[in-house]
Amino acid sequence: MSSRETILEHIRRNTSQKYEYPAWEIQATDYADKISRFCDAVRLSGGEAVVLQETESLDDLVRRRFPEARHIASQMEGLACATTRPDELAAAQELDHTDVAVVEGQFGVAENGAVWIPQNVRHKVLYFIAEALVIVIDRESVVSHMHEAYRRLAGQDYAFGVFISGPSKTADIEQALVMGAHGARNCLVVLR
């Protein structure tokens, strides 16, 4: 018998009273206006969320928001302002000095402004190396809370995925908030 089994056997022998696991229910908030709540939550996390108007193109929005950007990386089809297609690069290091990365998210979460991004590019460093991250999601894909988000992920097969909520940030022991400490300094979520 292993040490682990020996310890567990001693616990079983010396446990006189057992308690049933309590019944509980998740009390999550369902938002009537998920889009507004999501935009507010993104703003509170240090980012910005905008609803793309029908008369506006994603290209126009990216160029207007980041007029100084010289290196725009994206694998999204039809994005003419992209100067780099990340999947065509041999090494992730070639993405260094990326000004703006434009990526697709699968869905957003209204309660905290997080966006689920499964890896749909060759080099996942794209999500973290750019100075500014533009995440594009379908406005109909916003869910109310993380419980709903994890239900959506159940059964999905993905090698890598991440929830991103606003730009990178950290606060040290002195509670000095630093934006862009180890990732994007700017995060814009576009709902189309």
Contact map, one row per residue, 1 for C-alpha under 8 A:
111011000000000000000000000000000000000000000000000000000000000000000000000000000000000000000000000000000000000000000000000000000000000000000000000000000000000000000000000000000000000000000000
111111000000000000000000000000000000000000000000000000000000000000000000000000000000000000000000000000000000000000000000000000000000000000000000000000000000000000000000000000000000000000000000
111111100000000000000000000000000000000000000000000000000000000000000000000000000000000000000000000000000000000000000000000000000000000000000000000000000000000000000000000000000000000000000000
011111110000000000000000000000000000000000000000000000000000000000000000000000000000000000000000000000000000000000000000000000000000000000000000000000000000000000000000000000000000000000000000
111111111000000000000000000000000000000000000000000000000000000000000000000000000000000000000000000000000000000000000000000000000000000000000000000000000000000000000000000000000000000000000000
111111111100000000000000000000000000000000000000000000000000000000000000000000000000000000000000000000000000000000000000000000000000000000000000000000000000000000000000000000000000000000000000
001111111110000000000000000000000000000000000000000000000000000000000000000000000000000000000000000000000000000000000000000000000000000000000000000000000000000000000000000000000000000000000000
000111111111000000000000000000000000000000000000000000000000000000000000000000000000000000000000000000000000000000000000000000000000000000000000000000000000000000000000000000000000000000000000
000011111111100000000000000000000000000000000000000000000000000000000000000000000000000000000000000000000000000000000000000000000000000000000000000000000000000000000000000000000000000000000000
000001111111110000000000000000000000000000000000000000000000000000000000000000000000000000000000000000000000000000000000000000000000000000000000000000000000000000000000000000000000000000000000
000000111111111000000000000000000000000000000000000000000000000000000000000000000000000000000000000000000000000000000000000000000000000000000000000000000000000000000000000000000000000000000000
000000011111111000000000000000000000000000000000000000000000000000000000000000000000000000000000000000000000000000000000000000000000000000000000000000000000000000000000000000000000000000000000
000000001111111100000000000000000000000000000000000000000000000000000000000000000000000000000000000000000000000000000000000000000000000000000000000000000000000000000000000000000000000000000000
000000000111111100000000000000000000000000000000000000000000000000000000000000000000000000000000000000000000000000000000000000000000000000000000000000000000000000000000000000000000000000000000
000000000011111111000000000000000000000000000000000000000000000000000000000000000000000000000000000000000000000000000000000000000000000000000000000000000000000000000000000000000000000000000000
000000000000111111000000000000000000000000000000000000000000000000000000000000000000000000000000000000000000000000000000000000000000000000000000000000000000000000000000000000000000000000000000
000000000000001111100000000000000000000000000000000000000000000000000000000000000000000000000000000000000000000000000000000000000000000000000000000000000000000000000000000000000000000000000000
000000000000001111110000000000000000000000000000000000000000000000000000000000000000000000000000000000000000000000000000000000000000000000000000000000000000000000000000000000000000000000000000
000000000000000011111000000000000000000000000000000000000000000000000000000000000000000000000000000000000000000000000000000000000000000000000000000000000000000000000000000000000000000000000000
000000000000000001111100000000000000000000000000000000000000000000000000000000000000000000000000000000000000000000000000000000000000000000000000000000000000000000000000000000000000000000000000
000000000000000000111110000000000000000000000000000000000000000000000000000000000000000000000000000000000000000000000000000000000000000000000000000000000000000000000000000000000000000000000000
000000000000000000011111000000000000000000000000000000000000000000000000000000000000000000000000000000000000000000000000000000000000000000000000000000000000000000000000000000000000000000000000
000000000000000000001111100000000000000000000000000000000000000000000000000000000000000000000000000000000000000000000000000000000000000000000000000000000000000000000000000000000000000000000000
000000000000000000000111110000000000000000000000000000000000000000000000000000000000000000000000000000000000000000000000000000000000000000000000000000000000000000000000000000000000000000000000
000000000000000000000011111000000000000000000000000000000000000000000000000000000000000000000000000000000000000000000000000000000000000000000000000000000000000000000000000000000000000000000000
000000000000000000000001111100000000000000000000000000000000000000000000000000000000000000000000000000000000000000000000000000000000000000000000000000000000000000000000000000000000000000000000
000000000000000000000000111110000000000000000000000000000000000000000000000000000000000000000000000000000000000000000000000000000000000000000000000000000000000000000000000000000000000000000000
000000000000000000000000011111000000000000000000000000000000000000000000000000000000000000000000000000000000000000000000000000000000000000000000101000000000000000000000000000000000000000000000
000000000000000000000000001111100000000000000000000000000000000000000000000000000000000000000000000000000000000000000000000000000000000000000001100000000000000000000000000000000000000000000000
000000000000000000000000000111110000000000000000000000000000000000000000000000000000000000000000000000000000000000000000000000000000000000000001100000000000000000000000000000000000000000000000
000000000000000000000000000011111100100000000000000000000000000000000000000000000000000000000000000000000000010000000000000000000000000000000001000000000000000000000000000000000000000000000000
000000000000000000000000000001111100000000000000000000000000000000000000000000000000000000000000000000000000000000000000000000000000000000000000000000000000000000000000000000000000000000000000
000000000000000000000000000000111111100000000000000000000000000000000000000000000000000000000000000000000000000000000000000000000000000000000000000000000000000000000000000000000000000000000000
000000000000000000000000000000111111110000000000000000000000000000000000000000000000000000000000000000000000010000000000000000000000000000000111000000000000000000000000000000000000000000000000
000000000000000000000000000000001111111000000000000000000000000000000000000000000000000000000000000000000000010000000000000000000000000000100100000000000000000000000000000000000000000000000000
000000000000000000000000000000001111111100000000000000000000000000000000000000000000000000000000000000000000000000000000000000000000000000000000000000000000000000000000000000000000000000000000
000000000000000000000000000000101111111110000000000000000000000000000000000000000000000000000000000000000000011000000000000000000000000000000000000000000000000000000000000000000000000000000000
000000000000000000000000000000000111111111000000100000000000000000000000000000000000000000000000000000000001111110000000000000000000000000000100000000000000000000000000000000000000000000000000
000000000000000000000000000000000011111111100001110000000000000000000000000000000000000000000000000000000000010010000000000000000000000000000000000000000000000000000000000000000000000000000000
000000000000000000000000000000000001111111110000000000000000000000000000000000000000000000000000000000000000000010000000000000000000000000000000000000000000000000000000000000000000000000000000
000000000000000000000000000000000000111111111000000000000000000000000000000000000000000000000000000000000000011110000000000000000000000000000000000000000000000000000000000000000000000000000000
000000000000000000000000000000000000011111111111100000000000000000000000000000000000000000000000000000000000000111000000000000000000000000000000000000000000000000001100000000000000000000001000
000000000000000000000000000000000000001111111111100000000000000000000000000000000000000000000000000000000000000000000000000000000000000000000000000000000000000000000100000000000000000000000000
000000000000000000000000000000000000000111111110000000000000000000000000000000000000000000000000000000000000000000000000000000000000000000000000000000000000000000000000000000000000000000000000
000000000000000000000000000000000000000011111110000000000000000000000000000000000000000000000000000000000000000110000000000000000000000000000000000000000000000000001110000000000000000000000000
000000000000000000000000000000000000000001111111000000000000000000000000000000000000000000000000000000000000000000000000000000000000000000000000000000000000000000000110000000000000000000100000
000000000000000000000000000000000000000001111111100000000000000000000000000000000000000000000000000000000000000000000000000000000000000000000000000000000000000000001110000000000000000001111000
000000000000000000000000000000000000001001100111110000000000000000000000000000000000000000000000000000000000000000000000000000000000000000000000000000000000000000000100000000000000000000111000
000000000000000000000000000000000000011001100011111000000000000000000000000000000000000000000000000000000000000000000000000000000000000000000000000000000000000000000000000000000000000000011110
000000000000000000000000000000000000001000000001111100000000000000000000000000000000000000000000000000000000000000000000000000000000000000000000000000000000000000000000000000000000000000011110
000000000000000000000000000000000000000000000000111110000000000000000000000000000000000000000000000000000000000000000000000000000000000000100000000000000000000000000000000000000000000000000111
000000000000000000000000000000000000000000000000011111011100000000000000000000000000000000000000000000000000000000000000000000000000000000000000000000000000000000000000000000000000000000000111
000000000000000000000000000000000000000000000000001111111000000000000000000000000000000000000000000000000000000000000000000000000000000000000000000000000000000000000000000000000000000000000001
000000000000000000000000000000000000000000000000000111111000000000000000000000000000000000000000000000000000000000000000000000000000000000000000000000000000000000000000000000000000000000000000
000000000000000000000000000000000000000000000000000011111000000000000000000000000000000000000000000000000000000000000000000000000000000000000000000000000000000000000000000000000000000000000000
000000000000000000000000000000000000000000000000000111111101100000000000000000000000000000000000000000000000000000000000000000000000000000000000000000000000000000000000000000000000000000000000
000000000000000000000000000000000000000000000000000111111111100000000000000000000000000000000000000000000000000000000000000000000000000000000000000000000000000000000000000000000000000000000000
000000000000000000000000000000000000000000000000000100011111110000000000000000100000000000000000000000000000000000000000000000000000000000000000000000000000000000000000000000000000000000000000
000000000000000000000000000000000000000000000000000000001111111000000000000000111000000000000000000000000000000000000000000000000000000000000000000000000000000000000000000000000000000000000000
000000000000000000000000000000000000000000000000000000011111111100000000000000000000000000000000000000000000000000000000000000000000000000000000000000000000000000000000000000000000000000000000
000000000000000000000000000000000000000000000000000000011111111110000000000000000000000000000000000000000000000000000000000000000000000000000000000000000000000000000000000000000000000000000000
000000000000000000000000000000000000000000000000000000000111111111100000000000001000000000000000000000000000000000000000000000000000000000000000000000000000000000000000000000000000000000000000
000000000000000000000000000000000000000000000000000000000011111111101000000000001000000000000000000000000000000000000000000000000000000000000000000000000000000000000000000000000000000000000000
000000000000000000000000000000000000000000000000000000000001111111100000000000000000000000000000000000000000000000000000000000000000000000000000000000000000000000000000000000000000000000000000
000000000000000000000000000000000000000000000000000000000000111111100000000000000000000000000000000000000000000000000000000000000000000000000000000000000000000000000000000000000000000000000000
000000000000000000000000000000000000000000000000000000000000011111111000000000000000000000000000000100000000000000000000000000000000000000000000000000000000000000000000000000000000000000000000
000000000000000000000000000000000000000000000000000000000000011111111000000000000000000000000000000000000000000000000000000000000000000000000000000000000000000000000000000000000000000000000000
000000000000000000000000000000000000000000000000000000000000000001111100000000000000000000000000000000000000000000000000000000000000000000000000000000000000000000000000000000000000000000000000
000000000000000000000000000000000000000000000000000000000000001001111111000000000000000000000000001100000000000000000000000000000000000000000000000000000000000000000000000000000000000000000000
000000000000000000000000000000000000000000000000000000000000000000011111000000000010000000000000001000000000000000000000000000000000000000000000000000000000000000000000000000000000000000000000
000000000000000000000000000000000000000000000000000000000000000000001111100000000111000000000000111100000000000000000000000000000000000000000000000000000000000000000000000000000000000000000000
000000000000000000000000000000000000000000000000000000000000000000001111110000001111000000000000011111000000000000000000000000000000000000000000000000000000000000000000000000000000000000000000
000000000000000000000000000000000000000000000000000000000000000000000011111000000111110000000010010111000000000000000000000001000000000000000000000000000000000000000000000000000000000000000000
000000000000000000000000000000000000000000000000000000000000000000000001111100100111110000000000000011100000000000000000000000000000000000000000000000000000000000000000000000000000000000000000
000000000000000000000000000000000000000000000000000000000000000000000000111110000000111000000000000001100000000000000000100000000000000000000000000000000000000000000000000000000000000000000000
000000000000000000000000000000000000000000000000000000000000000000000000011111100000000000000000000001110000000000000000000000000000000000000000000000000000000000000000000000000000000000000000
000000000000000000000000000000000000000000000000000000000000000000000000001111100000000000000000000000000000000000000000000000000000000000000000000000000000000000000000000000000000000000000000
000000000000000000000000000000000000000000000000000000000000000000000000000111110000000000000000000000000000000000000000000000000000000000000000000000000000000000000000000000000000000000000000
000000000000000000000000000000000000000000000000000000000110000000000000010111111100000000000000000000000000000000000000000000000000000000000000000000000000000000000000000000000000000000000000
000000000000000000000000000000000000000000000000000000000010000000000000000001111100000000000000000000000000000000000000000000000000000000000000000000000000000000000000000000000000000000000000
000000000000000000000000000000000000000000000000000000000010011000000001000000111110000000000000000000000000000000000000000000000000000000000000000000000000000000000000000000000000000000000000
000000000000000000000000000000000000000000000000000000000000000000000011110000111111100000000000000000000000000000000000000000000000000000000000000000000000000000000000000000000000000000000000
000000000000000000000000000000000000000000000000000000000000000000000111110000001111100000000000000000000000000000000000000000000000000000000000000000000000000000000000000000000000000000000000
000000000000000000000000000000000000000000000000000000000000000000000011110000000111110000000000000000000000000000000000000000000000000000000000000000000000000000000000000000000000000000000000
000000000000000000000000000000000000000000000000000000000000000000000000111000000111111110000000000000000000000000000000000000000000000000000000000000000000000000000000000000000000000000000000
000000000000000000000000000000000000000000000000000000000000000000000000111000000001111110000010000000000000000000000000111001000000000000000000000000000000000000000000000000000000000000000000
000000000000000000000000000000000000000000000000000000000000000000000000001000000000111111000000000000000000000000000000111000000000000000000000000000000000000000000000000000000000000000000000
000000000000000000000000000000000000000000000000000000000000000000000000000000000000111111000000000000000000000000000000000000000000000000000000000000000000000000000000000000000000000000000000
000000000000000000000000000000000000000000000000000000000000000000000000000000000000111111110100000000000000000000000000000000000000000000000000000000000000000000000000000000000000000000000000
000000000000000000000000000000000000000000000000000000000000000000000000000000000000001111110100000000000000000000000000000000000000000000000000000000000000000000000000000000000000000000000000
000000000000000000000000000000000000000000000000000000000000000000000000000000000000000011111100000000000000000000000000001000000000000000000000000000000000000000000000000000000000000000000000
000000000000000000000000000000000000000000000000000000000000000000000000000000000000000011111111000000000000000000000000001011000000000000000000000000000000000000000000000000000000000000000000
000000000000000000000000000000000000000000000000000000000000000000000000000000000000000000111111000000000000000000000000000000000000000000000000000000000000000000000000000000000000000000000000
000000000000000000000000000000000000000000000000000000000000000000000000000000000000000011111111000000000000000000000000000000000000000000000000000000000000000000000000000000000000000000000000
000000000000000000000000000000000000000000000000000000000000000000000000100000000000010000011111110000000000000000000000000011001100000000000000000000000000000000000000000000000000000000000000
000000000000000000000000000000000000000000000000000000000000000000000000000000000000000000011111110000000000000000000000000000001100000000000000000000000000000000000000000000000000000000000000
000000000000000000000000000000000000000000000000000000000000000000000010000000000000000000000011111000000000000000000000000000001110000000000000000000000000000000000000000000000000000000000000
000000000000000000000000000000000000000000000000000000000000000000000011100000000000000000000011111110000000000000000000000000001110000000000000000000000000000000000000000000000000000000000000
000000000000000000000000000000000000000000000000000000000000000000001111000000000000000000000000111110000000000000000000000000000111000000000000000000000000000000000000000000000000000000000000
000000000000000000000000000000000000000000000000000000000000000001001011100000000000000000000000011111000000000000000000000000000111110000000000000000000000000000000000000000000000000000000000
000000000000000000000000000000000000000000000000000000000000000000000001110000000000000000000000011111100000000000000000000001100101110000000000000000000000000000000000000000000000000000000000
000000000000000000000000000000000000000000000000000000000000000000000001111100000000000000000000000111110000000000000000000000000000111100000000000000000000000000000000000000000000000000000000
000000000000000000000000000000000000000000000000000000000000000000000000011100000000000000000000000011111000000000000000000000100000111100000000000000000000000000000000000000000000000000000000
000000000000000000000000000000000000000000000000000000000000000000000000000100000000000000000000000001111100000000001000000000000000001110000000000000000000000000000000000000000000000000000000
000000000000000000000000000000000000000000000000000000000000000000000000000000000000000000000000000000111111000000111100000000000000001110000000000000000000000000000000000000000000000000000000
000000000000000000000000000000000000000000000000000000000000000000000000000000000000000000000000000000011111000000111100000000000000000011001000000000000000000000000000000000000000000000000000
000000000000000000000000000000000000000000000000000000000000000000000000000000000000000000000000000000001111100000111000000000000000000011001110000000000000000000000000000000000000000000000000
000000000000000000000000000000000000010000000000000000000000000000000000000000000000000000000000000000001111110011110000000000000000000010001110000000000000000000000000000000000000000000000000
000000000000000000000000000000000000010000000000000000000000000000000000000000000000000000000000000000000011111111100000000000000000000000000111110010000000000000000000000000000000000000000000
000000000000000000000000000000100110111010000000000000000000000000000000000000000000000000000000000000000001111111000000000000000000000000000111100000000000000000000000000000000000000000000000
000000000000000000000000000000000000110010000000000000000000000000000000000000000000000000000000000000000000111110000000000000000000000000000001110000000000000000000000000000000000000000000000
000000000000000000000000000000000000010011001000000000000000000000000000000000000000000000000000000000000000111111000000000000000000000000000000100000000000000000001000000000000000000000000000
000000000000000000000000000000000000011111001000000000000000000000000000000000000000000000000000000000000001111111100000000000000000000000000000000000000000000000001100000000000000000000000000
000000000000000000000000000000000000000001000000000000000000000000000000000000000000000000000000000000000001110111110000000000000000000000000000000000000000000000111100000000000000000000000000
000000000000000000000000000000000000000000000000000000000000000000000000000000000000000000000000000000001111100011111000000000000000000000000000000000000000000000111000000000000000000000000000
000000000000000000000000000000000000000000000000000000000000000000000000000000000000000000000000000000001111000001111100000000000000000000000000000000000000000011110000000000000000000000000000
000000000000000000000000000000000000000000000000000000000000000000000000000000000000000000000000000000011110000000111110000000000000000000000000000000000000000011110000000000000000000000000000
000000000000000000000000000000000000000000000000000000000000000000000000000000000000000000000000000000001100000000011111000000000000000000000000000000000000010111000000000000000000000000000000
000000000000000000000000000000000000000000000000000000000000000000000000000000000000000000000000000000000000000000001111110100000000000000000000000000000000011110000000000000000000000000000000
000000000000000000000000000000000000000000000000000000000000000000000000000000000000000000000000000000000000000000000111110000000000000000000000000000000000000000000000000000000000000000000000
000000000000000000000000000000000000000000000000000000000000000000000000001000000000011000000000000000000000000000000011111100000000000000000000000000000000000000000000000000000000000000000000
000000000000000000000000000000000000000000000000000000000000000000000000000000000000011000000000000000000000000000000011111100000000000000000000000000000000000000000000000000000000000000000000
000000000000000000000000000000000000000000000000000000000000000000000000000000000000011000110000000000000000000000000000111111000000000000000000000000000000000000000000000000000000000000000000
000000000000000000000000000000000000000000000000000000000000000000000000000000000000000000000000000000000000000000000010111111110000000000000000000000000000000000000000000000000000000000000000
000000000000000000000000000000000000000000000000000000000000000000000000000000000000000000010010000000000000000000000000001111111000000000000000000000000000000000000000000000000000000000000000
000000000000000000000000000000000000000000000000000000000000000000000000100000000000010000010010000010000000000000000000001111111100000000000000000000000000000000000000000000000000000000000000
000000000000000000000000000000000000000000000000000000000000000000000000000000000000000000000000000010100000000000000000000111111100100000000000000000000000000000000000000000000000001000000000
000000000000000000000000000000000000000000000000000000000000000000000000000000000000000000000000000000000000000000000000000111111100000000000000000000000000000000000000000000000000011100000000
000000000000000000000000000000000000000000000000000000000000000000000000000000000000000000000011110000000000000000000000000011111110000000000000000000000000000000000000000000000000001100000000
000000000000000000000000000000000000000000000000000000000000000000000000000000000000000000000011111110000000000000000000000001111111100000000000000000000000000000000000000000000000001100000000
000000000000000000000000000000000000000000000000000000000000000000000000000000000000000000000000111100000000000000000000000000001111100000000000000000000000000000000000000000000001001111000000
000000000000000000000000000000000000000000000000000000000000000000000000000000000000000000000000001110000000000000000000000000000111110000000000000000000000000000000000000000000000000111110000
000000000000000000000000000000000000000000000000000000000000000000000000000000000000000000000000000111100000000000000000000000100111111000000000000000000000000000000010000000000000000101110000
000000000000000000000000000000000000000000000000000000000000000000000000000000000000000000000000000111100000000000000000000000000001111100000000000000000000000000000000000000000000000000111100
000000000000000000000000000000000000000000000000000000000000000000000000000000000000000000000000000001111000000000000000000000000000111110000000000000000000000000000000000000000000000000111100
000000000000000000000000000000000000000000000000000000000000000000000000000000000000000000000000000001111000000000000000000000000000011111000000000000000000000000000000000000000000000000001111
000000000000000000000000000000000000000000000000000000000000000000000000000000000000000000000000000000011111000000000000000000000000001111101000000000000000000000000000000000000000000000001111
000000000000000000000000000000000000000000000000000000000000000000000000000000000000000000000000000000000110000000000000000000000000000111111100000000000000000000000000000000000000000000000011
000000000000000000000000000000000010000000000000001000000000000000000000000000000000000000000000000000000000000000000000000000000000000011111100000000000000000000000000000000000000000000000011
000000000000000000000000000000000000000000000000000000000000000000000000000000000000000000000000000000000000000000000000000000000000000001111100000000000000000000000000000000000000000000000000
000000000000000000000000000000000000000000000000000000000000000000000000000000000000000000000000000000000111000000000000000000000000000011111110000000000000000000000000000000000000000000000000
000000000000000000000000000000000110010000000000000000000000000000000000000000000000000000000000000000000011110000000000000000000000000001111111000000000000000000000000000000000000000000000000
000000000000000000000000000000000100000000000000000000000000000000000000000000000000000000000000000000000011110000000000000000000000000000001111100110000000000000000000000000000000000000000000
000000000000000000000000000011100100000000000000000000000000000000000000000000000000000000000000000000000000111000000000000000000000000000000111110100000000000000000000000000000000000000000000
000000000000000000000000000111000000000000000000000000000000000000000000000000000000000000000000000000000000111100000000000000000000000000000011111110000000000000000000000000000000000000000000
000000000000000000000000000000000000000000000000000000000000000000000000000000000000000000000000000000000000101000000000000000000000000000000001111111000000000000000000000000000000000000000000
000000000000000000000000000100000000000000000000000000000000000000000000000000000000000000000000000000000000000000000000000000000000000000000000111111100000000000000000000000000000000000000000
000000000000000000000000000000000000000000000000000000000000000000000000000000000000000000000000000000000000000000000000000000000000000000000011111111110000000000000000000000000000000000000000
000000000000000000000000000000000000000000000000000000000000000000000000000000000000000000000000000000000000100000000000000000000000000000000010111111111000000000000000000000000000000000000000
000000000000000000000000000000000000000000000000000000000000000000000000000000000000000000000000000000000000000000000000000000000000000000000000011111111100000000000000000000000000000000000000
000000000000000000000000000000000000000000000000000000000000000000000000000000000000000000000000000000000000000000000000000000000000000000000000001111111100000000000000000000000000000000000000
000000000000000000000000000000000000000000000000000000000000000000000000000000000000000000000000000000000000000000000000000000000000000000000000000111111100000000000000000000000000000000000000
000000000000000000000000000000000000000000000000000000000000000000000000000000000000000000000000000000000000000000000000000000000000000000000000000011111111000000000000000000000000000000000000
000000000000000000000000000000000000000000000000000000000000000000000000000000000000000000000000000000000000000000000000000000000000000000000000000001111111000000000000000000000000000000000000
000000000000000000000000000000000000000000000000000000000000000000000000000000000000000000000000000000000000000000000000000000000000000000000000000000001111100000000000000000000000000000000000
000000000000000000000000000000000000000000000000000000000000000000000000000000000000000000000000000000000000000000000000000000000000000000000000000000001111110000000000000000000000000000000000
000000000000000000000000000000000000000000000000000000000000000000000000000000000000000000000000000000000000000000000000000000000000000000000000000000000011111000000000000000000000000000000000
000000000000000000000000000000000000000000000000000000000000000000000000000000000000000000000000000000000000000000000110000000000000000000000000000000000001111110000000000000000000000000000000
000000000000000000000000000000000000000000000000000000000000000000000000000000000000000000000000000000000000000000000010000000000000000000000000000000000000111110000000000000000000000000000000
000000000000000000000000000000000000000000000000000000000000000000000000000000000000000000000000000000000000000000000110000000000000000000000000000000000000011111000000000000000000000000000000
000000000000000000000000000000000000000000000000000000000000000000000000000000000000000000000000000000000000000000011110000000000000000000000000000000000000011111100000000000000000000000000000
000000000000000000000000000000000000000000000000000000000000000000000000000000000000000000000000000000000000000000011100000000000000000000000000000000000000000111110000000000000000000000000000
000000000000000000000000000000000000000000000000000000000000000000000000000000000000000000000000000000000000000001111000000000000000000000000000000000000000000011111000000000000000000000000000
000000000000000000000000000000000000000000000000000000000000000000000000000000000000000000000000000000000000000001111000000000000000000000000000000000000000000001111110000000000000000000000000
000000000000000000000000000000000000000001001010000000000000000000000000000000000000000000000000000000000000000111100000000000000000000000000000000000000000000000111110000000000000000000000000
000000000000000000000000000000000000000001101111000000000000000000000000000000000000000000000000000000000000000011000000000000000000000000000000000000000000000000011111000000000000000001110000
000000000000000000000000000000000000000000001110000000000000000000000000000000000000000000000000000000000000000000000000000000000000100000000000000000000000000000011111100000000011001111100000
000000000000000000000000000000000000000000000000000000000000000000000000000000000000000000000000000000000000000000000000000000000000000000000000000000000000000000000111110000000011111111000000
000000000000000000000000000000000000000000000000000000000000000000000000000000000000000000000000000000000000000000000000000000000000000000000000000000000000000000000011111000001111111000000000
000000000000000000000000000000000000000000000000000000000000000000000000000000000000000000000000000000000000000000000000000000000000000000000000000000000000000000000001111100001110100000000000
000000000000000000000000000000000000000000000000000000000000000000000000000000000000000000000000000000000000000000000000000000000000000000000000000000000000000000000000111111111100000000000000
000000000000000000000000000000000000000000000000000000000000000000000000000000000000000000000000000000000000000000000000000000000000000000000000000000000000000000000000011111111000000000000000
000000000000000000000000000000000000000000000000000000000000000000000000000000000000000000000000000000000000000000000000000000000000000000000000000000000000000000000000001111110000000000000000
000000000000000000000000000000000000000000000000000000000000000000000000000000000000000000000000000000000000000000000000000000000000000000000000000000000000000000000000001111110000000000000000
000000000000000000000000000000000000000000000000000000000000000000000000000000000000000000000000000000000000000000000000000000000000000000000000000000000000000000000000001111111000000000000000
000000000000000000000000000000000000000000000000000000000000000000000000000000000000000000000000000000000000000000000000000000000000000000000000000000000000000000000000001111111100000000000000
000000000000000000000000000000000000000000000000000000000000000000000000000000000000000000000000000000000000000000000000000000000000000000000000000000000000000000000000111100111110000000000000
000000000000000000000000000000000000000000000000000000000000000000000000000000000000000000000000000000000000000000000000000000000000000000000000000000000000000000000000111000011111100000000000
000000000000000000000000000000000000000000000000000000000000000000000000000000000000000000000000000000000000000000000000000000000000000000000000000000000000000000000011110000001111100010000000
000000000000000000000000000000000000000000000000000000000000000000000000000000000000000000000000000000000000000000000000000000000010000000000000000000000000000000000011100000000111111111000000
000000000000000000000000000000000000000000000000000000000000000000000000000000000000000000000000000000000000000000000000000000000000000000000000000000000000000000000001110000000111111110000000
000000000000000000000000000000000000000000000000000000000000000000000000000000000000000000000000000000000000000000000000000000010000000000000000000000000000000000000001100000000001111100000000
000000000000000000000000000000000000000000000000000000000000000000000000000000000000000000000000000000000000000000000000000000111110000000000000000000000000000000000011100000000001111110000000
000000000000000000000000000000000000000000000000000000000000000000000000000000000000000000000000000000000000000000000000000000011111100000000000000000000000000000000011000000000001111111100000
000000000000000000000000000000000000000000000000000000000000000000000000000000000000000000000000000000000000000000000000000000000011000000000000000000000000000000000011000000000011101111100000
000000000000000000000000000000000000000000000010000000000000000000000000000000000000000000000000000000000000000000000000000000000011100000000000000000000000000000000111000000000001000111110000
000000000000000000000000000000000000000000000111000000000000000000000000000000000000000000000000000000000000000000000000000000000001111000000000000000000000000000000110000000000000000111111000
000000000000000000000000000000000000000000000011110000000000000000000000000000000000000000000000000000000000000000000000000000000001111000000000000000000000000000000100000000000000000001111100
000000000000000000000000000000000000000001000011110000000000000000000000000000000000000000000000000000000000000000000000000000000000011110000000000000000000000000000000000000000000000000111110
000000000000000000000000000000000000000000000000111100000000000000000000000000000000000000000000000000000000000000000000000000000000011110000000000000000000000000000000000000000000000000011111
000000000000000000000000000000000000000000000000111100000000000000000000000000000000000000000000000000000000000000000000000000000000000111100000000000000000000000000000000000000000000000001111
000000000000000000000000000000000000000000000000001110000000000000000000000000000000000000000000000000000000000000000000000000000000000111100000000000000000000000000000000000000000000000000111
